[in-house]
């Protein structure tokens, strides 16, 4: 008998909730499309996401989630998310799953 079964026996009315390690964010979804574009700076590829009209703190949270999902570096500067590498397809899929409208620009 594992710990979960023991807890169910001790507290039969308790209902399990989602895993607390999985973070559910409450980011404001906008009607306008986000622009996901590709550039090269100093010979290295980067992906830029811009066009968010919500709160800056929400956009920073979104940047953190993208970097964590892709396990890459990046930054948030001048209302743009800059991700190291060409990850347009993966980022666009992730943003579409969250409910954003995304437009691919460049290349």
N, C-alpha and C positions, 0 to 999 in steps of 0.2 A: 504494500500500500504506500503510494507516494504522498508527498506533502499536500498536493492538490486534493486528493481524495480525503485526507484527514481534515483539511479545512472545510470541505463540503459537509462532512459529518458533524463538525463542530458548529458550523453556521449554515444551516440548510436554506435560510431565506436570502442569503447573500447571492447576488448575481455578479458574474465576472464582467469586468470592464476590459476595454482594449488595453493592449500592452503599453505601459507608461513610457517605454523607451521610444516608441514610435510617436513622433511629434506631429500633431495636427495643427497646422497654422491657419490663422484667420486673416489671410491676406485679402485685401479689397480687390475684387475682379472688376476690370474696367471694360467699357464697351469698345473703345478704340483698340486698334491692333498694336501689338508690340512689334518692333522691328528687330530682326535677328540677322546681323550681317557679319561678313568675314573680311578681315584686313590682314596685312602683313606689316609689322613694325620691327625695324631693325632685322629684317629677314626672317622673323619668326611669326607663325600664324596665330591670330587671336580671333575670338568670337565676341562681338559686341551686341548687347541687348539694350535697346533704348525705347523711349516712347511711353513710359509709365507715368500716369498722371495722378497716382495716389500719393499717400504719405511716404516720405523718404525712408522712414523706419521700416515700412512694409517692404519696400524695394530692397533694403539691406538684408532683411530676413530672406527674401527670395534669392538674393545673391548667395547667401550662406548655404541655403538648401541646394542650389545648383552646384556649388563647389563641392559640397559634401557628397552629393550623388555621383559626380564624375570623378571624385578624388583628384582634383587638379587645383592649381592656384588661380588666383584672380583678385580683382579688386572692384571697388565701387567708387567711381569718381565722376563728378559733374553730371549726376543723374543718368549714368550709364553703368552697366555691369560689364566688366571686361574679364573674359575667361581665357586662360592660356590654352591655345590649341584650337583646332577646327572641330567643334562639337555641335555644329548647327542642327543636325538632324536629331541628335539625342536631346538637346535642349528644347527644340521645338516640340518633340513628342511629349516631354515632361510638362511643358507649359500648356499644351492642348489638353492633357489629362487633368490639369488643375482648373481648366475652364477658360484660359486666355485665348484670344485670337492672335495668331502669330503670322507675320509675313517674312518670307525669306528674301534677303537683298544681297546681291553680289555673288558672282561665281556660280 
